[in-house]
Structures are given as structure tokens and as C-alpha cells.
């Protein structure tokens, strides 16, 4: 395993993008960083700028106003940047698929690496998703 | 001479959980004006609701907002039951108690969540971690009773979907007993702390008159001395049979808003305790409503943020033909225009957060339609206009080319 990949899996910095979600996934993501689950002990940290991000945690069914902005955010991220679709809305648009204002699904717009389904996914599910992501990177995929 | 600077916050700002865009107009340190631009979250729920039948809509409306995910379905079922003749006439007794218990549990978890975020905004991260730590047992109880930590799917027209099992009631009571000392802890940590008092007193003030002028609702209005609470003014569930108080404060600054929310936690704990003691045993929980007649109905619920209003129009088929939703944040967010203006920019974020805003509830969309009289211009059109002007000036200077 080369040194860069090893360093990447040691401390993943996560940028959280809420894109027309109902707030539940966002709260469960924040919940992962509070005392009961405390993801920071593994070096995983929520950060304030997308330019420092190793992974984008995207929630919600994107609407027509947020899709161009989401593309811009992904362009600003330093590559390699992993995209995690968190929650059923981000994975498959959920019950908002037929809405007049909801555009294309996330995986048609960005290359999604990990899907975490659930409405909302429990913090345990989010952690399991991140663990699988780390495994995937370690194995060099 | 003053110089206005625009400070943009958003649309994707690490400070906020949700996408929304604030433009703060700043002169030096002072905020002189504010613009709120929303629409990043709009999912067209009112229109989607018209394509679902009456039994499916509660699942849709609880996904309007994850934090008040029992208030919206509750207001919706109240609106449908209003067509059928009122909640009290058709819903069984035990279901009324279960509805009240779920609604108040949700208020506890929402207020603890806000308390944590407010603590984070003023730099008291300990309060954030405490609040979210003591919120976990509440979510565990939700998971035990409803099967999910958020999005409870408990409400249906004519009753509730799941019963509270008899063996769950002692667990709920134990959780409440353990939560009370934690709320005491917050009361001590926030109300007796001199630094927090200095930081929050006199900041982001909404006077009583401003609250009335801007139609502010919920704890934000009660912190300014406006005595409104839907639970008392238009009672639903079993709330009027129980003994509880409406919490009022006078000054209307952020400190008062915090105090109102902390004291409301005690009231909610007391309401749930009384309901758990009085709940009738072994009664039915569902009236099994089959048909919804034609008509109109409204439902109002005191959500953790204020009055949540749903309007349903039915034409006798199995779908609503109009569903109108007004959530509390819609009014509360607009009051930032008076509370944040005049303060310093360091207080602005706290003032914006003090109304406990929820933008996914609030979302509206503005459609710009091109008609004969209007012209929509994008960036390229404007550049073209500018280039044409240069061309005209060239003609003036050099004369028209032969």
C-alpha cells in the first residue's frame, strides 16, 4: 500500500453537504460526532471547507436550484475525493422522485463511491458505511 | 462616510446544517440590512401530496422536517379529522394519550438539539456535547416505541399505528426520571453562568410589538411576552386534561429564548409523566376510518418551533385535492430582518439561529416566467449589452464606419 493511501485512511476529513434533505440525515451525521458514537477517536473529522475534504457526505434529493451549486462544490474539492451518498434521498431520491422541482439523481451527476440507505440511516449505519469505504481504499480500488 | 459591505453566508456554509443563503449588509461591525434567499431545499411536497392517498400522506409530511417529524403528520391528521367531525369525537381514548406522549417526546428532543447548537454557536462546546448526550436516551425511547429514531410513522387518520406496550411504560418513566437532573444541569449551566448572561442579554431583541407585527410564533414569541400556545388556545390530544403551564418571559432577547426552551423541557417531562399515569389500559388505538367525505379542514399543532398549520380540501375521492402547509419557521425566519439588524456581525449568526430556524419546513420556490412584457437576462445577455454600449460609444467617437 503506498504511503498516500495509507495516510488517507488514517484520518478522513469529511465535508457535509446538505442538498434538500429533511434535516434528519444531517442530524444523524452530527450525532456521529457527539459523545455516544464519537467518530473523532478514529481521526474522522467534520471540517468547514470543501478544499480540505477527503470525503463528501451528501444528503438529500437535489433540486434544480442546488444541482449546479453541488457540481461547483465537487469541482472545488481536492482530488482524490470520495463521494458518499447518505440516506435514501441521496441514493435513489426516495418519495420525491416524482416532484416537479427535483432533478437528476446524485449518481448521474457525481461518481458515488458509497451508498448508505436508510431514512434516516442510524449513526451505526453511517459508521459502517465509512468503515467499508476505508476497507475499499485500503484494498486499492 | 459609511461604506456598505456585503457578507455572504451560504448557501453551503459549515455553520448551517441546511442550504440557505444570507446576505448581511455591514457597515463596519454593524449589520444594517439582511437578505434571506431560500429555495435550495424545495421539494414540492404540497403538490406531491395531491398524488398520494390519505393514508400515505402522513409518511410524506413527516419528511418535511426531520426534527418536527411528529408535528406535521399530527397537524395533517387533525385537518382530515376536522372534515370527519373533530379529533375528540372519532379517535379512541388510548390513541389520544399516545399522540400526546409522542408529540411531547419530540419537543424534548428538539429543544435539547437546539440547546446544543446554541451552545456551539457561542463557543460552549461542552453544552453542545452534553445536550446531545442527554438527547440519546430520548431517541432510544423513540426507537423502542416506534421503531425508528426519527420519522416515527405513528400517526394515521383515526388513531395511531402502534401501541405503547405495557412493558415499555416503566422504561419511559425511568428515562424521564434520569432526564430531569440533566435539565437541572442545563438550567444551572446556562441561567447562572455570568459569561453566558453577558453574552446573550440584550442581543437579538424582539420587542412585543415587533413580535405581533411580524407574526412570530412559538417559543420565540413567548420569550417576548406574547402569550400564545396552540396547546392551550386550540387544545388537541389530551393536553387540556393535564396540568401544565405556558412559559413566558418578557425581554425578548436570546437569553430569554433559551430560558423559555429550558423551562418548557420541564413542562414536557411533566406532561408525559401525567399521560403515562393516566393512559387507559387495553383500549383500541384506531377508529378504522374508511372514507373521507368532501369538505375542508384545518389542523393546528404547537410544534417545537411554533404553530404548524395544515389545510386539507377533499372532494370525496381518496386523495386530497389541495394541501396547504404553513410551518412555524416561515414566520420566525422573517423576523431576522428586525432582530439581526442593528446588532454586530459577531452576534448575527447567533441571532439567526435563535429562532430555531428550519429551512426545509420553510422552503418556497419563486418561478420566473417569461412573458411578452418581461425579459429575463442572464450573465451573457448583460455582457452583450455592455459590448453594444462600447460599440455605440465608438461610433460617437470615430463616426459611423462607411
HADDOCK unambig.tbl for C-alpha pairs under 7 A between the chains (distance, minus, plus):
assign (segid A and resid 17 and name CA) (segid B and resid 12 and name CA) 6.93 0.50 0.50
assign (segid A and resid 18 and name CA) (segid B and resid 17 and name CA) 6.63 0.50 0.50
assign (segid A and resid 18 and name CA) (segid B and resid 18 and name CA) 5.55 0.50 0.50
assign (segid A and resid 18 and name CA) (segid B and resid 19 and name CA) 6.30 0.50 0.50
assign (segid A and resid 19 and name CA) (segid B and resid 19 and name CA) 6.65 0.50 0.50
assign (segid A and resid 19 and name CA) (segid B and resid 41 and name CA) 6.58 0.50 0.50
assign (segid A and resid 20 and name CA) (segid B and resid 40 and name CA) 6.21 0.50 0.50
assign (segid A and resid 20 and name CA) (segid B and resid 41 and name CA) 3.78 0.50 0.50
assign (segid A and resid 20 and name CA) (segid B and resid 42 and name CA) 6.58 0.50 0.50
assign (segid A and resid 21 and name CA) (segid B and resid 41 and name CA) 6.84 0.50 0.50
assign (segid A and resid 22 and name CA) (segid B and resid 63 and name CA) 5.80 0.50 0.50
assign (segid A and resid 22 and name CA) (segid B and resid 64 and name CA) 5.73 0.50 0.50
assign (segid A and resid 22 and name CA) (segid B and resid 65 and name CA) 4.71 0.50 0.50
assign (segid A and resid 22 and name CA) (segid B and resid 66 and name CA) 5.16 0.50 0.50
assign (segid A and resid 22 and name CA) (segid B and resid 360 and name CA) 5.86 0.50 0.50
assign (segid A and resid 23 and name CA) (segid B and resid 65 and name CA) 6.24 0.50 0.50
assign (segid A and resid 23 and name CA) (segid B and resid 66 and name CA) 5.10 0.50 0.50
assign (segid A and resid 23 and name CA) (segid B and resid 67 and name CA) 6.98 0.50 0.50
assign (segid A and resid 24 and name CA) (segid B and resid 66 and name CA) 4.48 0.50 0.50
assign (segid A and resid 24 and name CA) (segid B and resid 67 and name CA) 6.77 0.50 0.50
assign (segid A and resid 24 and name CA) (segid B and resid 150 and name CA) 6.98 0.50 0.50
assign (segid A and resid 26 and name CA) (segid B and resid 17 and name CA) 6.48 0.50 0.50
assign (segid A and resid 34 and name CA) (segid B and resid 129 and name CA) 5.82 0.50 0.50
assign (segid A and resid 34 and name CA) (segid B and resid 132 and name CA) 6.53 0.50 0.50
assign (segid A and resid 34 and name CA) (segid B and resid 133 and name CA) 6.87 0.50 0.50
assign (segid A and resid 35 and name CA) (segid B and resid 129 and name CA) 6.40 0.50 0.50
assign (segid A and resid 35 and name CA) (segid B and resid 133 and name CA) 5.91 0.50 0.50
assign (segid A and resid 36 and name CA) (segid B and resid 133 and name CA) 6.56 0.50 0.50
assign (segid A and resid 48 and name CA) (segid B and resid 14 and name CA) 4.89 0.50 0.50
assign (segid A and resid 63 and name CA) (segid B and resid 40 and name CA) 6.93 0.50 0.50
assign (segid A and resid 63 and name CA) (segid B and resid 41 and name CA) 6.93 0.50 0.50
assign (segid A and resid 63 and name CA) (segid B and resid 42 and name CA) 6.84 0.50 0.50
assign (segid A and resid 63 and name CA) (segid B and resid 43 and name CA) 6.79 0.50 0.50
assign (segid A and resid 65 and name CA) (segid B and resid 40 and name CA) 5.72 0.50 0.50
assign (segid A and resid 66 and name CA) (segid B and resid 40 and name CA) 5.48 0.50 0.50
assign (segid A and resid 96 and name CA) (segid B and resid 43 and name CA) 6.74 0.50 0.50
assign (segid A and resid 99 and name CA) (segid B and resid 43 and name CA) 6.41 0.50 0.50
assign (segid A and resid 99 and name CA) (segid B and resid 44 and name CA) 5.88 0.50 0.50
assign (segid A and resid 99 and name CA) (segid B and resid 48 and name CA) 6.19 0.50 0.50
assign (segid A and resid 100 and name CA) (segid B and resid 44 and name CA) 6.62 0.50 0.50
assign (segid A and resid 101 and name CA) (segid B and resid 43 and name CA) 5.80 0.50 0.50
assign (segid A and resid 101 and name CA) (segid B and resid 44 and name CA) 6.29 0.50 0.50
assign (segid A and resid 102 and name CA) (segid B and resid 43 and name CA) 6.16 0.50 0.50
